[in-house]
Amino acid sequence: MDRSKDLLADAEDFLGAAVDLLKTGRWSKVCFSSQQAAELGLKAVLQRLGVERRGHALTELLDEVVSHLPEARKFEEHVKLLDQYYIPTRYPNAYSSGPAKDRYTEKMAVQAVQMASELLTWVKSVVLQR
């Protein structure tokens, strides 16, 4: 069963949450929500291609996508950056001291939203046009 449109809808919801959080200055949560948007977006493409994939590593998901759609390689830098926001944005023990939220900046958050948005624009074109 193809659930690519469901995954795309949830990816867009995470991106919307990231944009909302950007307005409140919750940078670490913006970064995490952007990572989640990218993850679900890549999984939506894979679903559309008939590939079921688990896991959270964006670089691995992108590698699988690229094996079917080589043009997706253009998002390599995006996923390498966004991959870094999966765990440390949420857990203070990822660092030696201080809350995780203090490790992220507005610039990082804006960049994360921009990268996730660019990726999802491409994802949408693949999922809705195949």
N, C-alpha and C positions, 0 to 999 in steps of 0.2 A: 504494500500500500504506500503510495506516494504522499508523504506528509510535508513536502517541501514548502507549500504555502503556509502551513501552520507554523513551521519553524521560522519562515520569513516574517510572519506577523509578530511572533515573539521577539525576533531580532529587532524589528522596528520599535517594539514596545520598550526594549532595553535602551535603544538609542534615544527614544523620547524621554525616558527616565534620566538618562545622562544629561540631556539638554536641560531638563527641569532642575536637576541637582546643580548644574553649572550656575544657575541663577542664585543659588543659596550658598555658594562657596564651599561645598562639600567635595573638595578636589579628589580625595582618594575614592570616594564612591562614584564620582564621574568616571574615573579611570577604570574602575572595576566594571561598571555598567557598559562602558564602551567595549571592553574585552568580551563581555557576554554577548553583546550585539554581534561582534565579529564572529565569535564561536558559533552562534546559532545560524548566522548567515552562511558560513562555510558549510555547516551541516545541511542547510537547506539546498545548497548547490549539489552536494553529494547525494542527497535524497532524490533530487530531480534527475540525477544521472543513474539512479538505481543502486547506489552504494550506501549501505548502512554503516555508520561509523560512530564509535563511542570515544570518549576521552576529551580532554580539555586543551591540549597543546595545539595552539593555532598553527605553529610551523608544521606540525605533522598533518593537520587537516589540510593546510594549503598544499603541501607536497602531494597529497592524494588528489586534490582538485587539479593541480597542474598536470598530473599524469593523464588527465582526460581533457583538460582545457589549458594548454600551455600559456595562453595570454594572461592567466591569473598570476603568473610569476611577478607581474608588476606590483603586486601587493606584498611582496616579501618583506620589505622594510616595515610596512604597516604592522604585519603580524608579529614580527620580531619585537617591536616596541610594545604592542598591546599584550603580548604573551607575558610580559613582566608584571602586568597588573592583575593577574589572576589570584595569586596567594598573598603577596605582601601588602596589598591594599586593605586586607581584611584582618590580618593577624599581627598583633603587636610583637609576638615572639619571633617574627621574621627579622627583627632588629634587636640589637643588644639593649636598647632602652628607649623609652618614650612610646607614645601611641602611634600606630601606623598612619593615622590621619595627618600627622605632622610632617610626613615625608613627601607630600605631594603639593604641587603648586598650581596656580591658575593656568600658567603657560602649559604645563603638562596636561592638565584637564582639557584645555581647548584643543591641543594637538590630538589627544585621544579621540575626542568627539569628531574632529575633522577626518581622521584616518578611518574611523569606524563608518562614518557617513559615506566616504568615498568607496569603501569596500561594499557597503550595502547598496549603493547605487548600481554597482556592477552586478551584485548578487541578484537584485531585482530583475535586471535585464535578462539574466540567465534563467531564473526560475519562471518568470512570467512569459518568456518568449519561446520556450522549448516545448 
